[in-house]
Amino acid sequence: MAGAYWIAHVKVTDPEAYGKYAAGAGPAIAKHGGKFLARNTRYVQLEGNDRSRNVLAWFPSLEAAEQCYHSDDYQAALAHAKGASERDLMILEASDEL
């Protein structure tokens, strides 16, 4: 499945504010063709920073995922996450070999 993966590792520090982020982020991601593949499911931390909330979403392209991030609707949602979480977020292009 070509496309791109949106990978987030999050430590929520203010659940109420972060809930507002999640309420707005989901529709913004869907609007840009994103689909959640895993969200806050079981995981095993092998290396690096342990963040209890992990999200994997698929987008039709790296550009679509990046456009989502910079969109007005996602940025409005993201304003609630700032100060309410510690986050690492990246977009990784999928291999055509899969």
C-alpha positions in Angstrom: 0.0 0.0 0.0 1.8 3.1 -1.2 1.2 6.5 0.4 2.6 7.8 3.6 2.4 7.2 7.3 1.7 9.9 9.9 3.4 8.6 13.1 2.9 10.4 16.4 4.2 9.6 19.9 2.5 11.6 22.6 2.6 12.1 26.4 -0.6 13.8 27.4 -0.2 16.3 30.2 -3.7 17.9 30.1 -6.3 15.4 29.1 -9.2 17.9 28.9 -7.3 20.2 26.4 -5.9 17.2 24.5 -9.4 15.9 24.1 -10.3 19.1 22.3 -7.3 18.5 20.0 -8.4 15.0 19.2 -12.0 16.1 18.5 -10.8 18.5 15.8 -7.8 16.5 14.5 -9.7 13.4 13.6 -12.1 15.2 11.1 -9.1 17.2 9.7 -7.1 14.0 9.1 -10.1 12.3 7.4 -10.8 15.4 5.3 -7.3 15.0 3.8 -7.7 11.3 3.0 -6.1 10.1 6.3 -7.2 6.9 7.9 -6.2 5.7 11.4 -4.5 2.3 11.4 -3.6 2.3 15.1 -4.5 4.7 17.8 -3.6 4.3 21.5 -3.4 0.5 21.1 -1.0 -1.9 22.9 2.7 -1.4 22.3 6.1 -2.4 23.5 8.7 0.4 23.9 12.1 -1.0 23.0 14.2 2.2 22.7 13.9 5.9 23.1 11.3 8.0 24.9 8.3 6.2 26.1 5.1 8.1 25.2 1.9 6.4 26.3 -0.2 7.5 23.3 0.9 6.3 19.9 -0.9 7.0 16.6 -0.4 5.6 13.1 -2.4 7.1 10.3 -2.2 6.4 6.5 -2.5 9.1 3.9 -2.6 8.7 0.1 0.7 10.6 -0.2 3.4 12.4 1.8 2.1 15.6 0.3 -1.5 15.0 1.4 -0.3 14.3 5.0 1.9 17.4 5.0 -1.0 19.5 3.6 -3.2 18.2 6.4 -0.7 19.3 9.0 -0.5 22.8 7.6 -4.3 23.1 7.0 -6.3 25.7 8.9 -8.6 23.0 10.4 -5.7 20.9 11.7 -3.8 23.9 13.0 -6.9 25.0 14.9 -7.0 21.6 16.6 -3.3 21.6 17.2 -3.6 24.8 19.2 -5.3 22.7 21.9 -2.4 20.1 22.0 0.3 22.7 22.5 0.9 23.0 26.2 -1.3 19.9 26.8 1.2 17.3 25.5 4.7 16.4 24.6 4.7 15.2 21.0 6.9 13.8 18.4 5.3 13.7 14.9 6.7 12.6 11.6 5.5 11.7 8.1 7.1 8.6 6.5 6.6 7.8 2.9 5.6 4.2 2.3 7.7 1.9 0.2 6.3 1.0 -3.2 7.7 -2.5 -2.7 4.9 -3.4 -0.2 
